């Protein structure tokens, strides 16, 4: 197996994607933030002292996806055509579930952008609620689906059935 992010001298190197075909590519990632009942109730009621937690986390996630190549050294800067960040509130477990979706027509995938969006949205929720509950737990954060490129359509289930 050849490591794609190392040059012949073993140094870090950005992969050359010039000769790859431009295809429609997308990725979906998820994360979660589990918190105390008090912090969850505040978030759900929209009366957090720092403001609208989910609106702020959504903007942070979208912004993070667009800045992924500034954060992850060997990621290519991408011209994203769609970034979406959604939330589902689980009252039974006091958990905010985060789903991010990124899309583009390009030569390389958008998995890192989707993972970064979900991660930064989770970190933003933590930041805005930490005064009420500094013991919040973030995660798991994981890729849920990707399309395009050599592998085509991928989901964790397809990966498990291949092993």
Backbone as a chain_set.jsonl record, in Angstrom:
{"seq": "XXXXXXXXXXXXXXXXXXXXXXXXXXXXXXXXXXXXXXXXXXXXXXXXXXXXXXXXXXXXXXXXXXXXXXXXXXXXXXXXXXXXXXXXXXXXXXXXXXXXXXXXXXXXXXXXXXXXXXXXXXXXXXXXXXXXXXXXXXXXXXXXXXXXXXXXXXXXXXXXXXX", "coords": {"N": [[0.843, -1.185, 0.0], [0.573, 2.169, -0.867], [1.33, 5.246, 0.621], [-0.54, 8.071, 0.22], [-0.134, 10.72, 0.916], [2.513, 11.294, 1.179], [5.701, 12.194, -0.131], [8.384, 10.995, -2.312], [10.543, 11.158, -0.622], [9.492, 10.742, 1.811], [8.227, 12.863, 2.977], [5.583, 15.086, 4.023], [2.996, 15.678, 1.689], [0.824, 17.28, -0.578], [-1.758, 15.656, -2.308], [-1.784, 15.249, -5.825], [-4.416, 16.104, -7.753], [-4.985, 16.747, -10.305], [-5.346, 15.232, -12.693], [-7.621, 13.769, -12.205], [-11.051, 12.958, -12.842], [-13.693, 15.357, -13.031], [-16.348, 15.04, -10.942], [-19.676, 14.656, -9.585], [-19.803, 15.003, -6.188], [-20.435, 14.094, -2.832], [-20.892, 14.263, 0.742], [-21.887, 13.049, 3.919], [-21.945, 13.656, 7.336], [-21.901, 13.012, 10.882], [-22.384, 14.094, 14.27], [-22.624, 14.446, 17.842], [-23.907, 15.99, 20.813], [-24.038, 15.434, 24.114], [-25.706, 16.378, 27.057], [-26.432, 17.919, 30.269], [-29.706, 17.766, 31.804], [-30.599, 20.308, 32.509], [-29.056, 22.086, 30.888], [-29.87, 21.177, 28.382], [-32.628, 21.749, 28.455], [-32.554, 24.55, 28.541], [-31.359, 25.083, 26.048], [-33.269, 23.961, 24.321], [-35.517, 25.531, 24.904], [-34.645, 27.922, 23.988], [-33.491, 29.9, 25.535], [-30.837, 30.367, 26.228], [-28.174, 32.19, 27.637], [-26.194, 33.145, 25.935], [-27.385, 33.351, 23.498], [-29.048, 32.247, 20.465], [-28.449, 29.051, 20.276], [-28.479, 26.867, 18.394], [-28.794, 28.154, 15.906], [-26.44, 29.639, 15.819], [-24.558, 27.539, 15.921], [-25.152, 26.261, 13.521], [-24.38, 28.187, 11.58], [-21.657, 28.314, 12.253], [-20.839, 25.69, 11.618], [-21.27, 25.63, 8.828], [-19.525, 27.658, 8.011], [-17.118, 26.517, 8.882], [-16.892, 24.251, 7.219], [-16.333, 25.511, 4.802], [-13.828, 26.466, 5.361], [-12.127, 24.335, 5.701], [-9.71, 23.51, 4.417], [-7.959, 25.372, 5.424], [-7.617, 24.526, 7.969], [-6.966, 21.767, 8.057], [-4.026, 20.512, 7.128], [-3.275, 19.135, 4.6], [-5.513, 19.125, 3.004], [-7.363, 19.895, 0.068], [-8.294, 23.147, -1.132], [-11.673, 23.706, -1.65], [-14.375, 24.327, -3.917], [-17.159, 24.513, -2.676], [-20.536, 23.663, -3.327], [-22.777, 23.248, -1.89], [-23.633, 23.341, 1.483], [-24.939, 22.037, 4.351], [-26.293, 22.05, 7.59], [-27.864, 20.309, 10.071], [-30.04, 19.735, 12.906], [-31.155, 17.476, 15.432], [-33.146, 17.098, 18.215], [-32.915, 15.138, 21.048], [-34.835, 14.357, 23.527], [-35.02, 12.283, 25.385], [-32.416, 11.501, 25.939], [-31.128, 13.872, 26.373], [-29.639, 14.992, 24.255], [-28.107, 16.567, 21.482], [-28.269, 15.865, 18.178], [-26.258, 16.059, 15.365], [-26.176, 16.63, 11.927], [-24.324, 16.897, 9.007], [-23.995, 18.013, 5.629], [-22.282, 18.043, 2.613], [-21.535, 19.179, -0.69], [-20.294, 19.102, -4.068], [-19.052, 19.695, -7.415], [-16.288, 18.203, -8.42], [-12.739, 17.304, -8.229], [-11.924, 15.93, -6.036], [-12.949, 14.426, -2.938], [-15.458, 15.379, -0.425], [-15.435, 14.623, 2.202], [-13.876, 15.442, 4.437], [-14.707, 18.059, 4.748], [-17.411, 17.75, 5.448], [-17.116, 16.332, 7.864], [-15.687, 18.236, 9.33], [-17.554, 20.32, 9.454], [-19.612, 19.132, 11.04], [-18.155, 18.656, 13.372], [-17.294, 21.235, 14.226], [-19.75, 22.482, 14.564], [-20.649, 20.98, 16.756], [-18.69, 21.694, 18.652], [-19.289, 24.394, 18.89], [-21.839, 24.331, 20.026], [-21.088, 23.242, 22.476], [-19.433, 25.348, 23.418], [-21.308, 27.411, 23.735], [-22.984, 26.431, 25.694], [-21.479, 25.686, 27.868], [-21.26, 27.101, 30.291], [-23.434, 26.323, 31.759], [-23.2, 23.549, 31.748], [-20.303, 22.155, 31.981], [-19.484, 19.563, 31.646], [-20.351, 18.356, 29.337], [-20.548, 15.941, 26.664], [-18.998, 15.254, 23.641], [-19.608, 13.588, 20.62], [-20.182, 10.27, 19.197], [-18.223, 11.311, 16.343], [-18.57, 10.96, 12.965], [-18.178, 9.754, 9.567], [-20.975, 9.325, 7.526], [-21.887, 8.831, 4.973], [-20.784, 8.829, 1.583], [-20.518, 10.025, -1.768], [-19.538, 9.658, -5.199], [-16.372, 9.854, -6.99], [-13.718, 7.302, -7.089], [-14.561, 5.196, -5.391], [-17.274, 5.447, -5.422], [-20.601, 5.195, -4.257], [-20.618, 5.157, -0.827], [-21.198, 3.757, 2.367], [-21.162, 3.217, 5.934], [-22.238, 0.661, 6.369], [-21.779, -0.691, 3.944], [-19.039, -0.811, 4.042], [-18.624, -2.467, 6.258], [-19.721, -4.876, 5.316], [-17.885, -5.541, 3.425], [-15.68, -6.369, 4.815]], "CA": [[0.0, 0.0, 0.0], [1.312, 3.417, -0.968], [0.744, 6.364, 1.361], [-0.76, 9.1, -0.796], [0.21, 12.064, 1.368], [3.963, 11.377, 1.377], [6.459, 12.178, -1.378], [9.381, 9.925, -2.371], [11.459, 11.326, 0.505], [8.755, 10.501, 3.047], [7.761, 14.143, 3.507], [4.17, 15.377, 3.779], [2.785, 16.22, 0.36], [-0.565, 17.336, -1.01], [-2.008, 14.788, -3.449], [-2.086, 15.934, -7.082], [-5.687, 15.598, -8.284], [-5.176, 17.397, -11.6], [-5.795, 14.311, -13.734], [-8.873, 13.102, -11.838], [-12.258, 13.483, -13.481], [-14.622, 16.155, -12.227], [-17.606, 14.317, -10.749], [-20.532, 15.109, -8.502], [-19.354, 14.363, -4.96], [-21.106, 14.567, -1.63], [-20.587, 13.529, 1.974], [-22.741, 13.325, 5.072], [-21.28, 13.279, 8.584], [-22.716, 13.273, 12.066], [-21.79, 14.195, 15.595], [-23.653, 14.603, 18.865], [-23.504, 16.614, 22.075], [-24.886, 15.022, 25.24], [-25.566, 17.393, 28.105], [-27.337, 17.799, 31.417], [-31.104, 18.118, 31.553], [-30.724, 21.763, 32.622], [-28.499, 22.702, 29.681], [-30.738, 20.788, 27.265], [-33.879, 22.508, 28.576], [-32.254, 25.928, 28.128], [-31.14, 25.085, 24.603], [-34.546, 23.678, 23.676], [-36.412, 26.679, 25.111], [-34.085, 29.09, 23.313], [-33.166, 30.976, 26.47], [-29.425, 30.372, 26.603], [-27.73, 33.584, 27.797], [-25.328, 33.549, 24.829], [-28.173, 33.533, 22.283], [-29.625, 31.087, 19.776], [-27.362, 28.063, 20.187], [-28.494, 26.083, 17.154], [-28.541, 29.051, 14.764], [-25.007, 29.942, 15.842], [-23.836, 26.306, 15.57], [-25.357, 26.02, 12.087], [-23.489, 29.103, 10.845], [-20.281, 27.886, 12.522], [-20.578, 24.48, 10.842], [-21.168, 26.006, 7.414], [-18.273, 28.405, 7.868], [-16.009, 25.575, 9.068], [-16.761, 23.445, 6.001], [-15.692, 26.352, 3.786], [-12.446, 26.76, 5.781], [-11.453, 23.09, 6.064], [-8.32, 23.456, 3.942], [-7.151, 26.232, 6.29], [-7.462, 23.833, 9.251], [-6.367, 20.452, 7.839], [-2.93, 20.944, 6.254], [-3.145, 18.572, 3.26], [-6.787, 19.179, 2.289], [-7.445, 20.843, -1.036], [-9.378, 24.132, -1.034], [-12.739, 23.243, -2.531], [-15.47, 25.243, -4.24], [-18.379, 23.826, -2.259], [-21.761, 24.196, -3.905], [-23.844, 23.075, -0.908], [-23.302, 22.931, 2.85], [-26.144, 22.055, 5.176], [-26.105, 21.534, 8.946], [-29.172, 20.117, 10.692], [-30.027, 19.265, 14.289], [-32.303, 16.745, 15.972], [-33.08, 17.117, 19.673], [-33.357, 13.888, 21.664], [-35.173, 14.668, 24.918], [-34.806, 11.115, 26.242], [-31.005, 11.422, 26.34], [-30.574, 15.238, 26.454], [-28.578, 15.002, 23.249], [-28.305, 17.22, 20.192], [-27.652, 15.115, 17.085], [-25.865, 16.982, 14.299], [-25.893, 16.037, 10.629], [-23.84, 17.864, 8.022], [-23.996, 17.533, 4.248], [-21.514, 18.902, 1.713], [-21.601, 18.729, -2.078], [-19.617, 19.878, -5.094], [-18.57, 19.012, -8.615], [-14.856, 18.411, -8.294], [-11.778, 16.219, -8.44], [-11.639, 15.256, -4.775], [-14.136, 14.297, -2.11], [-15.806, 16.398, 0.559], [-15.588, 13.998, 3.507], [-13.267, 16.255, 5.496], [-15.542, 19.236, 4.938], [-18.594, 17.331, 6.2], [-16.674, 16.02, 9.231], [-15.32, 19.498, 9.98], [-18.808, 21.032, 9.739], [-20.258, 18.491, 12.186], [-17.295, 18.841, 14.551], [-17.317, 22.629, 14.677], [-21.098, 22.724, 15.093], [-20.66, 20.39, 18.103], [-17.852, 22.538, 19.515], [-20.009, 25.643, 19.112], [-22.86, 24.024, 21.033], [-20.369, 23.135, 23.753], [-19.004, 26.687, 23.837], [-22.442, 28.236, 24.139], [-23.69, 25.821, 26.832], [-20.521, 25.225, 28.889], [-21.482, 27.758, 31.586], [-24.453, 25.537, 32.451], [-22.745, 22.165, 31.871], [-18.975, 21.955, 31.411], [-19.224, 18.122, 31.505], [-20.963, 17.829, 28.109], [-19.735, 14.975, 25.929], [-19.128, 15.368, 22.186], [-19.278, 12.41, 19.838], [-19.125, 10.091, 18.204], [-18.242, 12.068, 15.094], [-18.184, 9.985, 11.946], [-18.71, 9.85, 8.216], [-22.159, 8.483, 7.357], [-22.109, 8.496, 3.57], [-20.111, 9.635, 0.576], [-20.782, 9.636, -3.148], [-18.599, 10.169, -6.187], [-15.004, 9.354, -6.948], [-13.471, 5.899, -7.433], [-15.323, 4.277, -4.534], [-18.701, 5.592, -5.688], [-21.448, 5.395, -3.089], [-20.088, 4.439, 0.345], [-21.804, 3.916, 3.682], [-20.499, 2.304, 6.881], [-22.76, -0.696, 6.179], [-21.065, -1.287, 2.816], [-17.68, -1.065, 4.498], [-18.68, -3.639, 7.153], [-19.993, -6.083, 4.548], [-16.69, -5.86, 2.64], [-14.598, -6.9, 5.652]], "C": [[0.88, 1.238, 0.0], [0.581, 4.498, -0.169], [0.656, 7.553, 0.412], [-0.329, 10.499, -0.372], [1.692, 12.195, 1.726], [4.638, 11.378, 0.012], [7.521, 11.076, -1.315], [10.405, 9.998, -1.244], [10.766, 11.095, 1.846], [8.228, 11.77, 3.702], [6.281, 14.333, 3.179], [4.015, 16.078, 2.435], [1.297, 16.206, 0.029], [-0.724, 16.479, -2.267], [-2.349, 15.636, -4.672], [-3.344, 15.318, -7.677], [-5.979, 16.149, -9.688], [-5.793, 16.473, -12.634], [-7.076, 13.553, -13.384], [-10.039, 13.757, -12.568], [-13.052, 14.341, -12.502], [-15.93, 15.382, -12.161], [-18.39, 14.971, -9.626], [-20.141, 14.321, -7.257], [-20.117, 14.949, -3.783], [-20.666, 13.728, -0.446], [-21.53, 14.001, 3.063], [-21.995, 12.821, 6.304], [-22.215, 13.58, 9.745], [-21.842, 13.42, 13.291], [-22.944, 14.347, 16.576], [-23.049, 15.309, 20.068], [-24.514, 16.188, 23.131], [-24.626, 15.973, 26.395], [-26.543, 17.115, 29.242], [-28.751, 18.2, 31.009], [-31.289, 19.635, 31.596], [-30.221, 22.467, 31.366], [-29.383, 22.406, 28.472], [-32.038, 21.589, 27.279], [-33.674, 23.951, 28.146], [-32.108, 26.025, 26.62], [-32.473, 24.922, 23.88], [-35.517, 24.861, 23.78], [-35.903, 27.935, 24.414], [-33.744, 30.218, 24.251], [-31.752, 30.884, 27.032], [-28.946, 31.826, 26.629], [-26.846, 34.076, 26.655], [-26.094, 33.727, 23.519], [-28.681, 32.222, 21.725], [-28.52, 30.086, 19.467], [-27.357, 27.37, 18.832], [-28.267, 26.946, 15.914], [-27.051, 29.373, 14.673], [-24.195, 28.726, 15.425], [-23.989, 25.987, 14.085], [-24.426, 26.898, 11.255], [-22.026, 28.691, 11.035], [-19.923, 26.649, 11.708], [-20.413, 24.78, 9.362], [-19.852, 26.724, 7.151], [-17.066, 27.467, 7.965], [-15.799, 24.715, 7.824], [-16.011, 24.228, 4.931], [-14.22, 26.619, 4.103], [-11.634, 25.495, 6.08], [-9.998, 23.064, 5.618], [-7.402, 24.394, 4.722], [-6.825, 25.531, 7.609], [-6.719, 22.504, 9.132], [-5.292, 20.635, 6.767], [-2.918, 20.398, 4.83], [-4.456, 18.488, 2.487], [-6.715, 20.214, 1.174], [-8.517, 21.892, -0.737], [-10.436, 23.775, -2.075], [-13.79, 24.329, -2.73], [-16.784, 24.513, -3.938], [-19.596, 24.478, -2.896], [-22.949, 24.05, -2.956], [-23.215, 22.664, 0.421], [-24.576, 23.088, 3.665], [-25.802, 21.435, 6.534], [-27.475, 21.492, 9.611], [-29.012, 19.522, 12.086], [-31.305, 18.492, 14.59], [-32.111, 16.699, 17.48], [-33.691, 15.837, 20.231], [-33.582, 14.138, 23.156], [-34.88, 13.504, 25.861], [-33.373, 11.029, 26.757], [-30.345, 12.784, 26.5], [-29.407, 15.413, 25.485], [-29.022, 15.768, 22.018], [-27.548, 16.402, 19.157], [-27.441, 16.071, 15.915], [-25.612, 16.176, 13.036], [-25.433, 17.144, 9.697], [-23.811, 17.2, 6.655], [-23.234, 18.542, 3.409], [-21.542, 18.3, 0.316], [-20.796, 19.668, -2.964], [-19.454, 19.046, -6.347], [-17.072, 19.265, -8.61], [-14.04, 17.15, -8.487], [-11.44, 15.455, -7.164], [-12.866, 15.347, -3.878], [-14.29, 15.38, -1.062], [-16.023, 15.801, 1.948], [-15.052, 14.873, 4.631], [-14.1, 17.501, 5.782], [-16.79, 18.886, 5.745], [-18.234, 17.021, 7.648], [-16.318, 17.291, 10.0], [-16.572, 20.289, 10.346], [-19.49, 20.454, 10.973], [-19.471, 18.734, 13.467], [-17.375, 20.258, 15.098], [-18.71, 23.019, 15.17], [-21.194, 22.184, 16.516], [-19.847, 21.242, 19.075], [-18.545, 23.864, 19.836], [-21.129, 25.445, 20.131], [-22.207, 23.928, 22.401], [-20.014, 24.529, 24.283], [-20.166, 27.51, 24.377], [-23.159, 27.701, 25.374], [-22.768, 25.465, 27.997], [-20.703, 25.898, 30.249], [-22.503, 26.988, 32.418], [-23.955, 24.112, 32.71], [-21.379, 21.972, 31.219], [-18.636, 20.476, 31.192], [-19.892, 17.526, 30.264], [-19.993, 16.888, 27.412], [-20.044, 15.119, 24.444], [-18.774, 14.027, 21.556], [-20.307, 11.31, 19.969], [-19.33, 11.007, 16.998], [-17.765, 11.11, 14.015], [-18.812, 10.294, 10.6], [-19.873, 8.87, 8.088], [-22.363, 8.023, 5.92], [-21.226, 9.379, 2.708], [-20.487, 9.116, -0.792], [-19.735, 10.264, -4.048], [-17.219, 9.569, -6.024], [-14.912, 7.87, -7.292], [-14.356, 4.928, -6.669], [-16.823, 4.356, -4.812], [-19.477, 5.873, -4.418], [-20.933, 4.521, -1.949], [-20.926, 4.767, 1.569], [-21.075, 2.983, 4.638], [-20.97, 0.855, 6.711], [-22.043, -1.399, 5.036], [-19.641, -1.636, 3.207], [-17.632, -2.317, 5.378], [-18.901, -4.915, 6.366], [-18.796, -6.491, 3.701], [-15.595, -6.485, 3.488], [-14.854, -8.304, 6.113]], "O": [[1.825, 1.336, 0.783], [-0.637, 4.642, -0.274], [1.668, 7.989, -0.137], [-0.175, 11.376, -1.221], [2.081, 13.089, 2.477], [4.216, 10.662, -0.896], [7.549, 10.304, -0.357], [11.066, 9.004, -0.944], [11.387, 11.238, 2.9], [7.826, 11.746, 4.865], [5.787, 13.807, 2.181], [4.801, 16.959, 2.087], [0.597, 15.236, 0.32], [0.088, 16.57, -3.187], [-3.098, 16.608, -4.579], [-3.346, 14.148, -8.06], [-7.096, 16.022, -10.189], [-6.679, 16.891, -13.381], [-7.564, 12.768, -14.197], [-10.014, 14.95, -12.87], [-13.076, 14.077, -11.3], [-16.548, 15.099, -13.188], [-17.849, 15.735, -8.826], [-20.15, 13.09, -7.279], [-20.406, 16.145, -3.744], [-20.138, 12.628, -0.606], [-21.917, 15.168, 3.126], [-21.48, 11.703, 6.316], [-23.194, 14.313, 9.6], [-20.712, 12.933, 13.338], [-24.108, 14.372, 16.176], [-21.844, 15.238, 20.311], [-25.693, 16.535, 23.055], [-23.483, 16.33, 26.68], [-27.364, 16.199, 29.176], [-28.958, 18.881, 30.005], [-32.053, 20.187, 30.805], [-30.896, 23.351, 30.84], [-29.616, 23.28, 27.637], [-32.495, 22.054, 26.235], [-34.524, 24.519, 27.461], [-32.657, 26.928, 25.988], [-32.769, 25.658, 22.939], [-36.252, 25.147, 22.835], [-36.645, 28.905, 24.265], [-33.704, 31.377, 23.835], [-31.5, 31.276, 28.172], [-29.281, 32.604, 25.735], [-26.751, 35.281, 26.422], [-25.528, 34.2, 22.533], [-28.737, 31.212, 22.427], [-27.756, 30.257, 18.517], [-26.311, 27.299, 18.187], [-27.612, 26.505, 14.969], [-26.474, 29.379, 13.586], [-23.241, 28.857, 14.658], [-23.05, 25.495, 13.459], [-23.763, 26.415, 10.338], [-21.245, 28.716, 10.083], [-18.822, 26.565, 11.163], [-19.516, 24.243, 8.714], [-19.154, 26.427, 6.182], [-16.104, 27.612, 7.21], [-14.661, 24.477, 7.418], [-15.156, 23.679, 4.236], [-13.448, 26.962, 3.208], [-10.553, 25.589, 6.661], [-9.133, 22.632, 6.38], [-6.183, 24.226, 4.685], [-5.866, 25.898, 8.288], [-5.931, 22.153, 10.009], [-5.621, 20.889, 5.609], [-2.576, 21.144, 3.912], [-4.514, 17.855, 1.432], [-6.09, 21.265, 1.318], [-9.547, 21.563, -0.149], [-10.117, 23.566, -3.246], [-14.057, 25.135, -1.839], [-17.427, 23.968, -4.835], [-19.675, 25.703, -2.99], [-24.002, 24.647, -3.178], [-22.379, 21.763, 0.478], [-25.206, 24.146, 3.662], [-25.106, 20.422, 6.607], [-28.162, 22.509, 9.705], [-28.001, 18.897, 12.406], [-32.381, 18.805, 14.08], [-31.05, 16.311, 17.969], [-34.834, 15.496, 19.928], [-32.637, 14.131, 23.945], [-34.528, 13.724, 27.019], [-33.132, 10.549, 27.865], [-29.139, 12.862, 26.735], [-28.341, 15.912, 25.847], [-30.16, 15.641, 21.565], [-26.328, 16.26, 19.243], [-28.353, 16.803, 15.529], [-24.918, 15.16, 13.068], [-26.066, 18.196, 9.603], [-23.628, 15.988, 6.539], [-23.495, 19.743, 3.475], [-21.568, 17.08, 0.15], [-20.634, 20.852, -2.666], [-19.69, 17.838, -6.34], [-16.63, 20.401, -8.774], [-14.552, 16.092, -8.85], [-10.743, 14.441, -7.213], [-13.71, 16.228, -4.041], [-13.389, 16.188, -0.836], [-16.71, 16.394, 2.78], [-15.704, 15.026, 5.663], [-14.187, 17.944, 6.927], [-17.185, 19.644, 6.631], [-18.964, 17.403, 8.563], [-16.616, 17.405, 11.189], [-16.645, 20.867, 11.43], [-19.903, 21.203, 11.859], [-20.053, 18.988, 14.522], [-17.509, 20.453, 16.306], [-18.831, 23.812, 16.103], [-21.753, 22.845, 17.391], [-20.28, 21.481, 20.203], [-18.397, 24.391, 20.939], [-21.342, 26.292, 20.998], [-22.721, 24.475, 23.377], [-20.264, 24.845, 25.446], [-20.016, 28.224, 25.368], [-23.875, 28.451, 26.037], [-23.246, 24.982, 29.023], [-20.333, 25.316, 31.269], [-22.441, 27.003, 33.647], [-24.244, 23.53, 33.755], [-21.302, 21.659, 30.031], [-17.598, 20.169, 30.607], [-19.988, 16.303, 30.152], [-18.776, 17.015, 27.549], [-21.206, 15.108, 24.038], [-17.77, 13.407, 21.91], [-21.223, 11.419, 20.784], [-20.448, 11.415, 16.681], [-16.692, 10.518, 14.128], [-19.823, 10.989, 10.501], [-19.762, 7.714, 8.497], [-22.938, 6.963, 5.674], [-20.952, 10.528, 3.052], [-20.744, 7.925, -0.97], [-19.124, 11.274, -3.701], [-16.934, 8.871, -5.051], [-15.887, 7.258, -7.728], [-14.844, 3.949, -7.235], [-17.564, 3.433, -4.475], [-19.063, 6.691, -3.596], [-20.824, 3.302, -2.086], [-21.314, 5.916, 1.779], [-20.425, 2.04, 4.188], [-20.184, -0.076, 6.891], [-21.73, -2.585, 5.144], [-19.098, -2.644, 2.754], [-16.714, -3.129, 5.261], [-18.326, -5.949, 6.709], [-18.688, -7.649, 3.298], [-14.665, -7.078, 2.942], [-14.03, -8.88, 6.824]]}, "num_chains": 1, "name": "protein.A"}
